[in-house]
Amino acid sequence: MNLATVKTPDQSRFRPWLEEHGSKLLLFARQQTRSLADAEDVLQDALVKLARKVEEGTFLGDEGAWLSFLYTQIRREAIDLGRKEDRRRKREEKVVKDETSLGRNIEMPMFEESESEDEQRRILVQGLERLPKKFAEVISMKLWGERTFAEIGEALGVSLNTAASRYRYGIKALRNELAEARDRGDL
């Protein structure tokens, strides 16, 4: 939303005021954020909040107080944006970690032709059939469908994290099946 398009009784006051103070506010926003685009977004959000408060009549003070309000609001918006970005980055890193560590290192020779792996294949197929359907379908979609956890979650109507955890539990159960078979001497 552009401040110039916000319809307020004091709209005529906003444009010259913003022309006078806009560049220093943008510079401050840039110092508070990680990129120019983020700075512009943060500044715009702060300006919209100011315009709404002025329009509603809930802003205490006159034009002289706008600048201090905006500096404070820009700082708050930048902190909120930074926290949001950090949470998003951590979620994405966790998914990438899950993706690289949960199954990329397990062999699932469902379609391989080697005779030496027939017994292992049989155990894995039986184990996959014994798994609860919600785990088996995620494993199948991930390993043989080569789909991401986000795609799996969307297809099944669950969150990306739920799909990843179902995959993790299912793979753990299959690993346990193989370990038990080795302990019994079946492999």
N, C-alpha and C positions, 0 to 999 in steps of 0.2 A: 504494500500500500504506500503510495506516495503522499507525503505530508501535504503537498499542494492540492491533492484531491480530497483531503479530509475537510468536510464541510463543517465549519465552526463559526460562531458569531465573530470570533476574533481572527478569521482567516487572513485578513489584510495585514495583521501584525505578524503572522508566522513567516511569511515569505522574506521580508527584509531582515527579520531577526535571524532566520536560518542562513541567509546569504552572508550575514556578518559573522556568525558563529559556527557554521557548518563545517568548515575545513578544520578548525581546531578540535571540534568534537569527533570528526572522523579520524584525525591523527591520534587522539586519545583512545578511541575504540580500537584502532589498529595496534596500539601498544598493549591492549588488554586481550587481544585475540591472536589466533594462529595464522590468519590469512586476511587479505584485503576483503574477500567475499564475506568472511565471518564478521569482520569489522562493519561492513556496510549493513549486514543483517541486524547486528546488535544495535547499531545506531538507529536504524529504521524502527526496530521494536521499541526502543526507548522513546523515540519521537512520537510514535503512535500512542504510547501510554500517556505521554504529556498532553497530546492533543485531546485525548479522550477525557482526561481529568479537567482540562480547561473547558471543554465543551459541556461536561456534566456539572461544572461549577464546584467540583470537589478539590480543585487544586488550591492550596492555601498559599497565597502570595501573588505577586505581580510578575511582570516580565523579568524583573531583576532576579527572581528566585528560579527561573527556568534553567539557567545554566548549571547551578549547583544540583538541582534535581536530576538533570540529564547526566552529569558526571557520575552521580551515585547510581542512577539507573543503568547506565552503560556498563559500569563495573559489575553490577548484579547480573545483568544479562550475559556478560562475558563469562562470569563464574559458572552460571547455569549451563551455558553452552559447552564450556570446557568439561564440566562434570558429565554432561550427556554424551559428549564425544568419547570421554574416557570409558564410560560404561559400555558404549557400543563397541569400542576397540577391544575391551576385555572379553565381551561376549564373542566377538568374531575370532579372537585368538584362541579361546577355549574350544570353539567349534573346529578350527583348523587343527588344534592339538588333538582333539578327539578323532578327527578324520585321519590324521597321519599315524596315530598310535593305536587305533581300534580296528584292526583288521587288515591294514596294509601289510602287516607282518604275519598274518595267519594264512596258511595255505588252504584253499578251498577247492580241491581238484575235481569239482563236479563234472567238468567237461574234458578233462585230460584222459588220454588213452593208455597211460603207463600201467602195466600189470602190477608193479610193486606198490601202487597206491590204491589198488582195488579195495583192500580192507579198510584203509583210512577213509576212502570215499564212502563206503557202505556205512561206517560208523557216523560220519558227518551227516549223511543223508538221513539216517535214522534219528540222529540227534536233532536235526532241523525239523523233522516231522513231529518229534515229541515236544518241541518248544511251544510255548503259548503262541497262538497265531500272531499276536501283536509284535512279538520279537522276530518270528520267522519271516514275516512279510517285510519288515524293515531291513533285515539282513539280505534277503533276496533282492530287494530294490537297490540296495547299496552296492553289493558285490557284483551281481550279474546285470542289474539294470544301470549300473554306473551313474546313479543319481545322487545329488547332493542331499544333505540333511534338510536343507530348506525345501527342496523339491519334494522330498519324501513327506515332510511335515504337511506341506500344502496338499499333497495327494490324499493323505490319510486324515486330514482335518485336525492335526495336532501341531504343537509348536515345534520349532527346529530343535530346541533343547530336549523335548520329549522324545523326538525321533532319535536323537543322538544317544540318549540314555537307554532307550529300548535296544538299540544296536549294541551298546556296550554290555548290557546284561545278557543279551543273546549270545554274543561272541564269548563272553566269560563262561557261559553254560556249555558251549561247544568245546571250548578249551578243556573244561573239566571232563567232558565225555572222552576226549582224546587221552587225557592224563589217566583216567580210570582204565581205559582200554590198554594203555601201556603198562600200567601196574598189574593188570590181569594177565599180561603177556599176549594179548590179542593182536598187538602191533609189533 
